[in-house]
Amino acid sequence: MEWQFLDKASEIAFFALDILVCRARGIAVVWTVHNLVEHESSDPQTEISARRILVRFGNAVICHSREAIDTILSCYRLPELDKIKAIPHGNYLNSYSEDPRITQRFHNKFQVENENIVLLFFGGIRRYKGLGVLVEAFKDVDDARQRLLIAGKPFENDIEEWLTGVSASDPRIRLSLGFVPDEQVASFFRIADVVVLPFQATLTSGSVILAMGFGKCLVLPEEARVLGLPGDEGALYYKDLESLCTLLRDMSKDRLAEMGAYNREVAESLDWTEIARSTAETYA
């Protein structure tokens, strides 16, 4: 509900009242936290204040890792609360089947050979996902074996124009811009050696779980440790542009494959049956 005639403090007070009225009527309020604030929030401080109220007055809060709980308690300046539960994000195993004909077509289309190391950026393309850092690092690393494959739909017109330009300036960068149909998802991951997700300020990532299920090593920013997985056994973490360049220079196909196999095992453990049971218990 939006109250255009109220100041921010009054809006937050009415928000708290809404929650309390729901609870008084016997309606449980359960919140699953994906981000500290919305990625493109115009007023993060007010949003944090509202979220603090939601945690305080709601019945239960679900995060996908213990690290995420620690982060929101610190950011929202809250004490340890029993109502906040850590329930993992489930896997996507068997959600996307591979069509070998599409995989072979992608090998030909993107000119991928066995000796290439293919870095995949996959998913919706938005500013907060940090693609600019990845492209800059990739262009700084002069490795003829490497290919950067960017697959997903840009959500801003200038991003598509920018990507077209960087692809034209570096033939190792290959683009597949637009919505990715379900039948193509597995083939993009099949031709990749490593998945790079340089996103910023998130507490959970379905893309990480998806890549792990396909048995792919990940390259992630240090901030992504808040996800609680896969850890150093399955991901290469970087702090800044320089450390990302170093990671790209030192990549080994064999090591990437070993880390990807570890991630597949972790993904298999993220069983929806147990996650559903834990979620139902939290709501109950």
URRA-V652636 format. One record per backbone hydrogen bond with DSSP energy under -1.0 kcal/mol. CO is the residue of the C=O (numbers start at 1). NH is the residue of the N-H. Records with the same first field share a line. If there is no record, write none. Layout:
CO: NH / NH
This chain:
3: 6
7: 11
8: 12
9: 13
10: 14
11: 15
12: 16
13: 17
14: 18
15: 19
16: 20
17: 21
18: 22
19: 23
20: 24
21: 25
22: 27
23: 26
29: 59 / 60
31: 62
34: 203
38: 41
43: 47
44: 48
45: 49
46: 50
47: 51
48: 52
49: 53
50: 54
51: 55
52: 56
53: 57
54: 58
60: 31
61: 85
62: 33
63: 87
65: 69
66: 70
67: 71
68: 72
69: 73
70: 74
71: 75
72: 76
73: 78
81: 84
83: 61
85: 63
92: 95
99: 103
100: 104
101: 105
102: 106
103: 107
104: 108
105: 109
106: 110
107: 112
113: 116
117: 147
118: 193 / 194
119: 149
120: 196
121: 151
125: 155
126: 129
127: 130
128: 200
130: 134
131: 135
132: 136
133: 137
134: 138
135: 139
136: 140
141: 143
143: 146
145: 117
147: 119
148: 174
149: 121
150: 176
151: 123
152: 178
153: 125
156: 160
157: 161
158: 162
159: 163
160: 164
161: 165
162: 166
163: 167
164: 168
165: 169
166: 170
170: 173
172: 148
174: 150
176: 152
181: 184
184: 188
185: 189
186: 190
187: 191
194: 120
195: 219
205: 209
206: 210
207: 211
208: 212
209: 213
210: 214
211: 216
212: 215
217: 195
218: 236
219: 197
220: 238
221: 224
222: 225
223: 226
224: 227
225: 228
231: 234 / 235
234: 218
236: 220
238: 222
240: 244
241: 245
242: 246
243: 247
244: 248
245: 249
246: 250
252: 256
253: 257
254: 258
255: 259
256: 260
257: 261
258: 262
259: 263
260: 264
261: 265
262: 266
263: 267
264: 268
265: 269
267: 270
269: 271
270: 91
271: 275
272: 276
273: 277
274: 278
275: 279
276: 280
277: 281
278: 282
279: 283
280: 284
